[in-house]
Amino acid sequence: MADDTQLYRVPDAMQKLRMSRSVIYEQLRSGRLRSVKQGRCRLIPESALAEYIVLLQREAS
């Protein structure tokens, strides 16, 4: 069964990026990681995770 998730809650993004909650929220505040809100829930699109990874790779080189 394929993982068709397109929006991730912060704990899921933490696990995928291997980062702490505080680091995720700092990246969200700074605009380096995009998110959307649905009611009171902060959701991070899969595309935003991919863009953030590319950003980190670019900064590392």
PQR file of N, CA, C, O and H, with PARSE charges and radii, in Angstrom:
ATOM      1  N   MET A   1       0.836  -1.182   0.000 -0.4000 1.5000
ATOM      2  CA  MET A   1       0.000   0.000   0.000 -0.0000 2.0000
ATOM      3  C   MET A   1       0.883   1.249   0.000  0.5500 1.7000
ATOM      4  O   MET A   1       1.759   1.389   0.854 -0.5500 1.4000
ATOM      5  N   ALA A   2       0.657   2.158  -0.954 -0.4000 1.5000
ATOM      6  CA  ALA A   2       1.461   3.367  -1.086 -0.0000 2.0000
ATOM      7  C   ALA A   2       1.008   4.421  -0.083  0.5500 1.7000
ATOM      8  O   ALA A   2      -0.155   4.468   0.318 -0.5500 1.4000
ATOM      9  H   ALA A   2      -0.054   2.044  -1.647  0.4000 1.0000
ATOM     10  N   ASP A   3       1.963   5.265   0.310 -0.4000 1.5000
ATOM     11  CA  ASP A   3       1.660   6.381   1.206 -0.0000 2.0000
ATOM     12  C   ASP A   3       1.232   7.566   0.350  0.5500 1.7000
ATOM     13  O   ASP A   3       2.068   8.191  -0.302 -0.5500 1.4000
ATOM     14  H   ASP A   3       2.907   5.226  -0.016  0.4000 1.0000
ATOM     15  N   ASP A   4      -0.071   7.886   0.345 -0.4000 1.5000
ATOM     16  CA  ASP A   4      -0.603   8.961  -0.479 -0.0000 2.0000
ATOM     17  C   ASP A   4      -0.756  10.270   0.287  0.5500 1.7000
ATOM     18  O   ASP A   4      -1.465  11.168  -0.166 -0.5500 1.4000
ATOM     19  H   ASP A   4      -0.750   7.379   0.875  0.4000 1.0000
ATOM     20  N   THR A   5      -0.107  10.389   1.432 -0.4000 1.5000
ATOM     21  CA  THR A   5      -0.218  11.592   2.257 -0.0000 2.0000
ATOM     22  C   THR A   5       0.344  12.787   1.502  0.5500 1.7000
ATOM     23  O   THR A   5       1.444  12.722   0.952 -0.5500 1.4000
ATOM     24  H   THR A   5       0.468   9.659   1.800  0.4000 1.0000
ATOM     25  N   GLN A   6      -0.412  13.874   1.477 -0.4000 1.5000
ATOM     26  CA  GLN A   6       0.054  15.100   0.837 -0.0000 2.0000
ATOM     27  C   GLN A   6       0.218  16.237   1.830  0.5500 1.7000
ATOM     28  O   GLN A   6       0.922  17.209   1.555 -0.5500 1.4000
ATOM     29  H   GLN A   6      -1.306  13.927   1.923  0.4000 1.0000
ATOM     30  N   LEU A   7      -0.434  16.121   2.990 -0.4000 1.5000
ATOM     31  CA  LEU A   7      -0.311  17.127   4.044 -0.0000 2.0000
ATOM     32  C   LEU A   7       0.121  16.432   5.324  0.5500 1.7000
ATOM     33  O   LEU A   7      -0.460  15.421   5.720 -0.5500 1.4000
ATOM     34  H   LEU A   7      -1.006  15.332   3.213  0.4000 1.0000
ATOM     35  N   TYR A   8       1.143  16.979   5.967 -0.4000 1.5000
ATOM     36  CA  TYR A   8       1.688  16.367   7.175 -0.0000 2.0000
ATOM     37  C   TYR A   8       1.483  17.276   8.377  0.5500 1.7000
ATOM     38  O   TYR A   8       1.683  18.487   8.287 -0.5500 1.4000
ATOM     39  H   TYR A   8       1.615  17.800   5.646  0.4000 1.0000
ATOM     40  N   ARG A   9       1.085  16.692   9.499 -0.4000 1.5000
ATOM     41  CA  ARG A   9       1.055  17.430  10.763 -0.0000 2.0000
ATOM     42  C   ARG A   9       2.495  17.616  11.214  0.5500 1.7000
ATOM     43  O   ARG A   9       3.399  16.931  10.738 -0.5500 1.4000
ATOM     44  H   ARG A   9       0.923  15.708   9.572  0.4000 1.0000
ATOM     45  N   VAL A  10       2.696  18.539  12.127 -0.4000 1.5000
ATOM     46  CA  VAL A  10       4.055  18.844  12.595 -0.0000 2.0000
ATOM     47  C   VAL A  10       4.775  17.592  13.119  0.5500 1.7000
ATOM     48  O   VAL A  10       5.938  17.395  12.765 -0.5500 1.4000
ATOM     49  H   VAL A  10       1.961  19.096  12.515  0.4000 1.0000
ATOM     50  N   PRO A  11       4.153  16.738  13.940 -0.5600 1.5000
ATOM     51  CA  PRO A  11       4.883  15.539  14.394  0.2800 2.0000
ATOM     52  C   PRO A  11       5.326  14.627  13.249  0.5500 1.7000
ATOM     53  O   PRO A  11       6.386  14.006  13.326 -0.5500 1.4000
ATOM     54  N   ASP A  12       4.521  14.545  12.190 -0.4000 1.5000
ATOM     55  CA  ASP A  12       4.902  13.729  11.031 -0.0000 2.0000
ATOM     56  C   ASP A  12       6.069  14.366  10.284  0.5500 1.7000
ATOM     57  O   ASP A  12       6.985  13.671   9.845 -0.5500 1.4000
ATOM     58  H   ASP A  12       3.660  15.050  12.128  0.4000 1.0000
ATOM     59  N   ALA A  13       6.033  15.697  10.140 -0.4000 1.5000
ATOM     60  CA  ALA A  13       7.134  16.407   9.488 -0.0000 2.0000
ATOM     61  C   ALA A  13       8.417  16.274  10.314  0.5500 1.7000
ATOM     62  O   ALA A  13       9.508  16.146   9.758 -0.5500 1.4000
ATOM     63  H   ALA A  13       5.289  16.261  10.497  0.4000 1.0000
ATOM     64  N   MET A  14       8.281  16.304  11.628 -0.4000 1.5000
ATOM     65  CA  MET A  14       9.435  16.114  12.512 -0.0000 2.0000
ATOM     66  C   MET A  14      10.098  14.777  12.222  0.5500 1.7000
ATOM     67  O   MET A  14      11.322  14.684  12.126 -0.5500 1.4000
ATOM     68  H   MET A  14       7.395  16.407  12.079  0.4000 1.0000
ATOM     69  N   GLN A  15       9.284  13.754  12.084 -0.4000 1.5000
ATOM     70  CA  GLN A  15       9.802  12.409  11.835 -0.0000 2.0000
ATOM     71  C   GLN A  15      10.440  12.322  10.447  0.5500 1.7000
ATOM     72  O   GLN A  15      11.522  11.753  10.301 -0.5500 1.4000
ATOM     73  H   GLN A  15       8.290  13.829  12.162  0.4000 1.0000
ATOM     74  N   LYS A  16       9.784  12.876   9.433 -0.4000 1.5000
ATOM     75  CA  LYS A  16      10.314  12.810   8.072 -0.0000 2.0000
ATOM     76  C   LYS A  16      11.628  13.573   7.936  0.5500 1.7000
ATOM     77  O   LYS A  16      12.545  13.110   7.259 -0.5500 1.4000
ATOM     78  H   LYS A  16       8.905  13.338   9.551  0.4000 1.0000
ATOM     79  N   LEU A  17      11.725  14.744   8.579 -0.4000 1.5000
ATOM     80  CA  LEU A  17      12.926  15.571   8.467 -0.0000 2.0000
ATOM     81  C   LEU A  17      13.966  15.263   9.535  0.5500 1.7000
ATOM     82  O   LEU A  17      15.093  15.755   9.472 -0.5500 1.4000
ATOM     83  H   LEU A  17      10.979  15.120   9.129  0.4000 1.0000
ATOM     84  N   ARG A  18      13.585  14.445  10.519 -0.4000 1.5000
ATOM     85  CA  ARG A  18      14.481  14.115  11.642 -0.0000 2.0000
ATOM     86  C   ARG A  18      14.917  15.374  12.379  0.5500 1.7000
ATOM     87  O   ARG A  18      16.094  15.550  12.695 -0.5500 1.4000
ATOM     88  H   ARG A  18      12.669  14.046  10.570  0.4000 1.0000
ATOM     89  N   MET A  19      13.934  16.263  12.653 -0.4000 1.5000
ATOM     90  CA  MET A  19      14.194  17.517  13.357 -0.0000 2.0000
ATOM     91  C   MET A  19      13.262  17.637  14.552  0.5500 1.7000
ATOM     92  O   MET A  19      12.198  17.020  14.589 -0.5500 1.4000
ATOM     93  H   MET A  19      12.978  16.120  12.397  0.4000 1.0000
ATOM     94  N   SER A  20      13.669  18.428  15.517 -0.4000 1.5000
ATOM     95  CA  SER A  20      12.852  18.624  16.708 -0.0000 2.0000
ATOM     96  C   SER A  20      11.680  19.551  16.409  0.5500 1.7000
ATOM     97  O   SER A  20      11.666  20.253  15.398 -0.5500 1.4000
ATOM     98  H   SER A  20      14.534  18.930  15.487  0.4000 1.0000
ATOM     99  N   ARG A  21      10.713  19.540  17.295 -0.4000 1.5000
ATOM    100  CA  ARG A  21       9.522  20.394  17.171 -0.0000 2.0000
ATOM    101  C   ARG A  21       9.917  21.863  17.120  0.5500 1.7000
ATOM    102  O   ARG A  21       9.397  22.625  16.306 -0.5500 1.4000
ATOM    103  H   ARG A  21      10.725  18.970  18.116  0.4000 1.0000
ATOM    104  N   SER A  22      10.840  22.256  17.995 -0.4000 1.5000
ATOM    105  CA  SER A  22      11.234  23.661  18.041 -0.0000 2.0000
ATOM    106  C   SER A  22      11.922  24.091  16.744  0.5500 1.7000
ATOM    107  O   SER A  22      11.722  25.218  16.289 -0.5500 1.4000
ATOM    108  H   SER A  22      11.262  21.637  18.657  0.4000 1.0000
ATOM    109  N   VAL A  23      12.713  23.229  16.152 -0.4000 1.5000
ATOM    110  CA  VAL A  23      13.380  23.559  14.890 -0.0000 2.0000
ATOM    111  C   VAL A  23      12.351  23.681  13.766  0.5500 1.7000
ATOM    112  O   VAL A  23      12.436  24.599  12.950 -0.5500 1.4000
ATOM    113  H   VAL A  23      12.875  22.313  16.521  0.4000 1.0000
ATOM    114  N   ILE A  24      11.389  22.773  13.716 -0.4000 1.5000
ATOM    115  CA  ILE A  24      10.335  22.848  12.701 -0.0000 2.0000
ATOM    116  C   ILE A  24       9.590  24.173  12.817  0.5500 1.7000
ATOM    117  O   ILE A  24       9.398  24.859  11.813 -0.5500 1.4000
ATOM    118  H   ILE A  24      11.320  22.028  14.379  0.4000 1.0000
ATOM    119  N   TYR A  25       9.168  24.544  14.023 -0.4000 1.5000
ATOM    120  CA  TYR A  25       8.434  25.791  14.199 -0.0000 2.0000
ATOM    121  C   TYR A  25       9.292  27.009  13.887  0.5500 1.7000
ATOM    122  O   TYR A  25       8.775  28.002  13.375 -0.5500 1.4000
ATOM    123  H   TYR A  25       9.324  23.987  14.839  0.4000 1.0000
ATOM    124  N   GLU A  26      10.575  26.962  14.178 -0.4000 1.5000
ATOM    125  CA  GLU A  26      11.473  28.072  13.841 -0.0000 2.0000
ATOM    126  C   GLU A  26      11.571  28.219  12.319  0.5500 1.7000
ATOM    127  O   GLU A  26      11.558  29.334  11.799 -0.5500 1.4000
ATOM    128  H   GLU A  26      10.995  26.156  14.594  0.4000 1.0000
ATOM    129  N   GLN A  27      11.667  27.102  11.614 -0.4000 1.5000
ATOM    130  CA  GLN A  27      11.732  27.144  10.153 -0.0000 2.0000
ATOM    131  C   GLN A  27      10.415  27.663   9.561  0.5500 1.7000
ATOM    132  O   GLN A  27      10.420  28.372   8.555 -0.5500 1.4000
ATOM    133  H   GLN A  27      11.677  26.196  12.037  0.4000 1.0000
ATOM    134  N   LEU A  28       9.303  27.312  10.181 -0.4000 1.5000
ATOM    135  CA  LEU A  28       8.001  27.826   9.750 -0.0000 2.0000
ATOM    136  C   LEU A  28       7.924  29.334   9.973  0.5500 1.7000
ATOM    137  O   LEU A  28       7.484  30.070   9.090 -0.5500 1.4000
ATOM    138  H   LEU A  28       9.299  26.736  10.999  0.4000 1.0000
ATOM    139  N   ARG A  29       8.350  29.796  11.147 -0.4000 1.5000
ATOM    140  CA  ARG A  29       8.322  31.231  11.467 -0.0000 2.0000
ATOM    141  C   ARG A  29       9.199  32.035  10.506  0.5500 1.7000
ATOM    142  O   ARG A  29       8.832  33.134  10.090 -0.5500 1.4000
ATOM    143  H   ARG A  29       8.708  29.198  11.865  0.4000 1.0000
ATOM    144  N   SER A  30      10.349  31.482  10.163 -0.4000 1.5000
ATOM    145  CA  SER A  30      11.286  32.204   9.300 -0.0000 2.0000
ATOM    146  C   SER A  30      10.871  32.168   7.831  0.5500 1.7000
ATOM    147  O   SER A  30      11.411  32.917   7.016 -0.5500 1.4000
ATOM    148  H   SER A  30      10.647  30.589  10.501  0.4000 1.0000
ATOM    149  N   GLY A  31       9.916  31.304   7.489 -0.4000 1.5000
ATOM    150  CA  GLY A  31       9.461  31.202   6.105 -0.0000 2.0000
ATOM    151  C   GLY A  31      10.259  30.236   5.262  0.5500 1.7000
ATOM    152  O   GLY A  31       9.996  30.092   4.068 -0.5500 1.4000
ATOM    153  H   GLY A  31       9.478  30.696   8.151  0.4000 1.0000
ATOM    154  N   ARG A  32      11.226  29.575   5.860 -0.4000 1.5000
ATOM    155  CA  ARG A  32      12.033  28.600   5.116 -0.0000 2.0000
ATOM    156  C   ARG A  32      11.256  27.320   4.839  0.5500 1.7000
ATOM    157  O   ARG A  32      11.568  26.594   3.896 -0.5500 1.4000
ATOM    158  H   ARG A  32      11.439  29.692   6.830  0.4000 1.0000
ATOM    159  N   LEU A  33      10.256  27.044   5.650 -0.4000 1.5000
ATOM    160  CA  LEU A  33       9.398  25.875   5.479 -0.0000 2.0000
ATOM    161  C   LEU A  33       7.958  26.384   5.417  0.5500 1.7000
ATOM    162  O   LEU A  33       7.488  27.046   6.342 -0.5500 1.4000
ATOM    163  H   LEU A  33      10.002  27.634   6.416  0.4000 1.0000
ATOM    164  N   ARG A  34       7.262  26.072   4.321 -0.4000 1.5000
ATOM    165  CA  ARG A  34       5.891  26.544   4.132 -0.0000 2.0000
ATOM    166  C   ARG A  34       4.895  25.629   4.844  0.5500 1.7000
ATOM    167  O   ARG A  34       5.152  24.444   5.056 -0.5500 1.4000
ATOM    168  H   ARG A  34       7.644  25.534   3.570  0.4000 1.0000
ATOM    169  N   SER A  35       3.753  26.213   5.207 -0.4000 1.5000
ATOM    170  CA  SER A  35       2.682  25.427   5.808 -0.0000 2.0000
ATOM    171  C   SER A  35       1.346  26.090   5.508  0.5500 1.7000
ATOM    172  O   SER A  35       1.285  27.229   5.043 -0.5500 1.4000
ATOM    173  H   SER A  35       3.544  27.176   5.035  0.4000 1.0000
ATOM    174  N   VAL A  36       0.286  25.354   5.784 -0.4000 1.5000
ATOM    175  CA  VAL A  36      -1.077  25.871   5.668 -0.0000 2.0000
ATOM    176  C   VAL A  36      -1.783  25.576   6.981  0.5500 1.7000
ATOM    177  O   VAL A  36      -1.357  24.719   7.755 -0.5500 1.4000
ATOM    178  H   VAL A  36       0.335  24.430   6.161  0.4000 1.0000
ATOM    179  N   LYS A  37      -2.870  26.299   7.217 -0.4000 1.5000
ATOM    180  CA  LYS A  37      -3.666  26.032   8.418 -0.0000 2.0000
ATOM    181  C   LYS A  37      -5.045  25.561   8.021  0.5500 1.7000
ATOM    182  O   LYS A  37      -5.675  26.134   7.132 -0.5500 1.4000
ATOM    183  H   LYS A  37      -3.217  26.995   6.588  0.4000 1.0000
ATOM    184  N   GLN A  38      -5.507  24.535   8.669 -0.4000 1.5000
ATOM    185  CA  GLN A  38      -6.872  24.049   8.528 -0.0000 2.0000
ATOM    186  C   GLN A  38      -7.468  24.101   9.927  0.5500 1.7000
ATOM    187  O   GLN A  38      -7.192  23.239  10.761 -0.5500 1.4000
ATOM    188  H   GLN A  38      -4.995  24.069   9.392  0.4000 1.0000
ATOM    189  N   GLY A  39      -8.284  25.117  10.177 -0.4000 1.5000
ATOM    190  CA  GLY A  39      -8.779  25.318  11.531 -0.0000 2.0000
ATOM    191  C   GLY A  39      -7.617  25.663  12.435  0.5500 1.7000
ATOM    192  O   GLY A  39      -6.890  26.623  12.180 -0.5500 1.4000
ATOM    193  H   GLY A  39      -8.508  25.817   9.500  0.4000 1.0000
ATOM    194  N   ARG A  40      -7.435  24.883  13.495 -0.4000 1.5000
ATOM    195  CA  ARG A  40      -6.321  25.108  14.416 -0.0000 2.0000
ATOM    196  C   ARG A  40      -5.111  24.241  14.093  0.5500 1.7000
ATOM    197  O   ARG A  40      -4.090  24.305  14.777 -0.5500 1.4000
ATOM    198  H   ARG A  40      -8.026  24.103  13.703  0.4000 1.0000
ATOM    199  N   CYS A  41      -5.231  23.441  13.059 -0.4000 1.5000
ATOM    200  CA  CYS A  41      -4.179  22.478  12.716 -0.0000 2.0000
ATOM    201  C   CYS A  41      -3.208  23.063  11.691  0.5500 1.7000
ATOM    202  O   CYS A  41      -3.623  23.552  10.640 -0.5500 1.4000
ATOM    203  H   CYS A  41      -6.060  23.389  12.503  0.4000 1.0000
ATOM    204  N   ARG A  42      -1.930  23.010  12.003 -0.4000 1.5000
ATOM    205  CA  ARG A  42      -0.878  23.449  11.086 -0.0000 2.0000
ATOM    206  C   ARG A  42      -0.474  22.233  10.254  0.5500 1.7000
ATOM    207  O   ARG A  42      -0.091  21.200  10.804 -0.5500 1.4000
ATOM    208  H   ARG A  42      -1.593  22.613  12.856  0.4000 1.0000
ATOM    209  N   LEU A  43      -0.561  22.358   8.923 -0.4000 1.5000
ATOM    210  CA  LEU A  43      -0.235  21.260   8.023 -0.0000 2.0000
ATOM    211  C   LEU A  43       0.870  21.682   7.067  0.5500 1.7000
ATOM    212  O   LEU A  43       0.894  22.816   6.589 -0.5500 1.4000
ATOM    213  H   LEU A  43      -0.872  23.197   8.477  0.4000 1.0000
ATOM    214  N   ILE A  44       1.779  20.764   6.794 -0.4000 1.5000
ATOM    215  CA  ILE A  44       2.908  21.044   5.922 -0.0000 2.0000
ATOM    216  C   ILE A  44       2.751  20.200   4.663  0.5500 1.7000
ATOM    217  O   ILE A  44       2.762  18.971   4.733 -0.5500 1.4000
ATOM    218  H   ILE A  44       1.759  19.842   7.182  0.4000 1.0000
ATOM    219  N   PRO A  45       2.604  20.857   3.507 -0.5600 1.5000
ATOM    220  CA  PRO A  45       2.453  20.105   2.258  0.2800 2.0000
ATOM    221  C   PRO A  45       3.707  19.295   1.934  0.5500 1.7000
ATOM    222  O   PRO A  45       4.824  19.688   2.271 -0.5500 1.4000
ATOM    223  N   GLU A  46       3.501  18.174   1.282 -0.4000 1.5000
ATOM    224  CA  GLU A  46       4.610  17.321   0.869 -0.0000 2.0000
ATOM    225  C   GLU A  46       5.575  18.103  -0.028  0.5500 1.7000
ATOM    226  O   GLU A  46       6.790  17.926   0.058 -0.5500 1.4000
ATOM    227  H   GLU A  46       2.594  17.855   1.008  0.4000 1.0000
ATOM    228  N   SER A  47       5.032  18.959  -0.880 -0.4000 1.5000
ATOM    229  CA  SER A  47       5.882  19.762  -1.768 -0.0000 2.0000
ATOM    230  C   SER A  47       6.765  20.718  -0.966  0.5500 1.7000
ATOM    231  O   SER A  47       7.900  20.982  -1.362 -0.5500 1.4000
ATOM    232  H   SER A  47       4.045  19.103  -0.950  0.4000 1.0000
ATOM    233  N   ALA A  48       6.266  21.234   0.145 -0.4000 1.5000
ATOM    234  CA  ALA A  48       7.064  22.128   0.988 -0.0000 2.0000
ATOM    235  C   ALA A  48       8.220  21.376   1.636  0.5500 1.7000
ATOM    236  O   ALA A  48       9.312  21.924   1.789 -0.5500 1.4000
ATOM    237  H   ALA A  48       5.344  21.019   0.467  0.4000 1.0000
ATOM    238  N   LEU A  49       7.985  20.120   2.018 -0.4000 1.5000
ATOM    239  CA  LEU A  49       9.071  19.300   2.582 -0.0000 2.0000
ATOM    240  C   LEU A  49      10.155  19.091   1.530  0.5500 1.7000
ATOM    241  O   LEU A  49      11.344  19.214   1.824 -0.5500 1.4000
ATOM    242  H   LEU A  49       7.098  19.675   1.895  0.4000 1.0000
ATOM    243  N   ALA A  50       9.742  18.773   0.298 -0.4000 1.5000
ATOM    244  CA  ALA A  50      10.707  18.551  -0.783 -0.0000 2.0000
ATOM    245  C   ALA A  50      11.496  19.830  -1.075  0.5500 1.7000
ATOM    246  O   ALA A  50      12.712  19.777  -1.261 -0.5500 1.4000
ATOM    247  H   ALA A  50       8.776  18.674   0.059  0.4000 1.0000
ATOM    248  N   GLU A  51      10.814  20.975  -1.115 -0.4000 1.5000
ATOM    249  CA  GLU A  51      11.498  22.254  -1.361 -0.0000 2.0000
ATOM    250  C   GLU A  51      12.487  22.569  -0.238  0.5500 1.7000
ATOM    251  O   GLU A  51      13.579  23.076  -0.498 -0.5500 1.4000
ATOM    252  H   GLU A  51       9.826  21.018  -0.964  0.4000 1.0000
ATOM    253  N   TYR A  52      12.117  22.276   0.988 -0.4000 1.5000
ATOM    254  CA  TYR A  52      12.986  22.541   2.130 -0.0000 2.0000
ATOM    255  C   TYR A  52      14.242  21.670   2.052  0.5500 1.7000
ATOM    256  O   TYR A  52      15.341  22.140   2.349 -0.5500 1.4000
ATOM    257  H   TYR A  52      11.230  21.864   1.199  0.4000 1.0000
ATOM    258  N   ILE A  53      14.086  20.422   1.659 -0.4000 1.5000
ATOM    259  CA  ILE A  53      15.238  19.525   1.522 -0.0000 2.0000
ATOM    260  C   ILE A  53      16.172  20.042   0.442  0.5500 1.7000
ATOM    261  O   ILE A  53      17.390  20.020   0.619 -0.5500 1.4000
ATOM    262  H   ILE A  53      13.193  20.040   1.418  0.4000 1.0000
ATOM    263  N   VAL A  54      15.625  20.508  -0.674 -0.4000 1.5000
ATOM    264  CA  VAL A  54      16.443  21.078  -1.749 -0.0000 2.0000
ATOM    265  C   VAL A  54      17.183  22.313  -1.234  0.5500 1.7000
ATOM    266  O   VAL A  54      18.362  22.498  -1.538 -0.5500 1.4000
ATOM    267  H   VAL A  54      14.635  20.526  -0.818  0.4000 1.0000
ATOM    268  N   LEU A  55      16.506  23.153  -0.462 -0.4000 1.5000
ATOM    269  CA  LEU A  55      17.120  24.333   0.126 -0.0000 2.0000
ATOM    270  C   LEU A  55      18.310  23.947   1.006  0.5500 1.7000
ATOM    271  O   LEU A  55      19.377  24.556   0.918 -0.5500 1.4000
ATOM    272  H   LEU A  55      15.549  23.003  -0.215  0.4000 1.0000
ATOM    273  N   LEU A  56      18.123  22.936   1.853 -0.4000 1.5000
ATOM    274  CA  LEU A  56      19.214  22.487   2.720 -0.0000 2.0000
ATOM    275  C   LEU A  56      20.380  21.948   1.912  0.5500 1.7000
ATOM    276  O   LEU A  56      21.536  22.199   2.255 -0.5500 1.4000
ATOM    277  H   LEU A  56      17.257  22.441   1.924  0.4000 1.0000
ATOM    278  N   GLN A  57      20.100  21.209   0.842 -0.4000 1.5000
ATOM    279  CA  GLN A  57      21.157  20.663   0.005 -0.0000 2.0000
ATOM    280  C   GLN A  57      21.928  21.780  -0.700  0.5500 1.7000
ATOM    281  O   GLN A  57      23.153  21.727  -0.813 -0.5500 1.4000
ATOM    282  H   GLN A  57      19.161  21.005   0.563  0.4000 1.0000
ATOM    283  N   ARG A  58      21.190  22.799  -1.173 -0.4000 1.5000
ATOM    284  CA  ARG A  58      21.814  23.927  -1.835 -0.0000 2.0000
ATOM    285  C   ARG A  58      22.729  24.676  -0.868  0.5500 1.7000
ATOM    286  O   ARG A  58      23.832  25.079  -1.237 -0.5500 1.4000
ATOM    287  H   ARG A  58      20.195  22.842  -1.080  0.4000 1.0000
ATOM    288  N   GLU A  59      22.270  24.861   0.367 -0.4000 1.5000
ATOM    289  CA  GLU A  59      23.083  25.580   1.363 -0.0000 2.0000
ATOM    290  C   GLU A  59      24.315  24.775   1.757  0.5500 1.7000
ATOM    291  O   GLU A  59      25.334  25.355   2.131 -0.5500 1.4000
ATOM    292  H   GLU A  59      21.374  24.534   0.668  0.4000 1.0000
ATOM    293  N   ALA A  60      24.238  23.456   1.681 -0.4000 1.5000
ATOM    294  CA  ALA A  60      25.364  22.616   2.081 -0.0000 2.0000
ATOM    295  C   ALA A  60      26.467  22.586   1.038  0.5500 1.7000
ATOM    296  O   ALA A  60      27.614  22.265   1.348 -0.5500 1.4000
ATOM    297  H   ALA A  60      23.410  22.985   1.377  0.4000 1.0000
ATOM    298  N   SER A  61      26.118  22.923  -0.211 -0.4000 1.5000
ATOM    299  CA  SER A  61      27.156  22.862  -1.257 -0.0000 2.0000
ATOM    300  C   SER A  61      27.766  24.201  -1.545  0.5500 1.7000
ATOM    301  O   SER A  61      28.649  24.307  -2.396 -0.5500 1.4000
ATOM    302  H   SER A  61      25.186  23.183  -0.463  0.4000 1.0000
TER
END
